[in-house]
Amino acid sequence: MAKDILFTPDEENSIVAAIANAEKNTSGEIRVHIEQSNAADPVKRAGEVFLKLGLQNTAARNGVLFYVNLKKHSFAIVGDEGINTIVQPNFWDGTKDVVISSFKQGLFADGLIKGVALAGEQLKAHFPFADSDVNELPDTISRF
């Protein structure tokens, strides 16, 4: 396996499918970003990646980023201001715990799939899907 690839093609397809499925129930946008290495604090770096991917450009400011740093074994979830202004500060803690629990078992794809599904459910409560909603961002896993 190449050092910058964490998932098999089937696992990557399952993560992308989980994103598409989660977004069927919400106007929220979910992205997953995998980074080989970065020395920055994971939450700070996730914020930088969030902006670079354009998640702040969604109409309702309800984008969510799942950020994974492979070398540092770190993970963060970052939500946009449309979410952060209406939810409790610990809103993503349960989702983060589920993802990390799977990661600790070596089940990286499974952790992201479960986390994305939970994020979709949580977003649905605050940003339900409407007939006029469009997919504003790609569902693919990003890397740079």
Stockholm file with secondary structure:
# STOCKHOLM 1.0

chainA/1-144         MAKDILFTPDEENSIVAAIANAEKNTSGEIRVHIEQSNAADPVKRAGEVFLKLGLQNTAARNGVLFYVNLKKHSFAIVGDEGINTIVQPNFWDGTKDVVISSFKQGLFADGLIKGVALAGEQLKAHFPFADSDVNELPDTISRF
#=GR chainA/1-144 SS CCTTCCSCHHHHHHHHHHHHHHHTTBSCEEEEEEESCCCSCHHHHHHHHHHHTTGGGSTTSCEEEEEEETTTTEEEEEECHHHHTTSCTTTTHHHHHHHHHHHHTTCHHHHHHHHHHHHHHHHHHHSBCCTTCCCCSCCSEECC
#=GC SS_cons         CCTTCCSCHHHHHHHHHHHHHHHTTBSCEEEEEEESCCCSCHHHHHHHHHHHTTGGGSTTSCEEEEEEETTTTEEEEEECHHHHTTSCTTTTHHHHHHHHHHHHTTCHHHHHHHHHHHHHHHHHHHSBCCTTCCCCSCCSEECC
//
